[in-house]
């Protein structure tokens, strides 16, 4: 009888500890700030005001990363660089596209093709 009670108590304690530990929140790898909302708004309506907001938000994401990796999310340098290029800041845009390759070497084939197209 004591063994059953001890076993039941152990199972109950283990279950409680499991439930408590599964309730903790995990920190994200990257800080996305207001990326989804502002990008959606800009893609829905291409206004000059929204373009400025998007560029500011991207710059904010690049400068202030609070995620576990403390680095810019994949594709962020590329997206920011491409937008800079389209707004007339061509050299700065290309520089950010190249930063994407440095930070995420697996993107080299794709980003290099974009850079080659832009430099034509």
Secondary structure as GFF3:
##gff-version 3
##sequence-region A 1 120
A	DSSP	alpha_helix	2	22	.	.	.	ID=ss1
A	DSSP	alpha_helix	35	44	.	.	.	ID=ss2
A	DSSP	alpha_helix	48	63	.	.	.	ID=ss3
A	DSSP	alpha_helix	76	86	.	.	.	ID=ss4
A	DSSP	alpha_helix	90	103	.	.	.	ID=ss5
A	DSSP	three_ten_helix	105	107	.	.	.	ID=ss6
A	DSSP	alpha_helix	108	118	.	.	.	ID=ss7
###
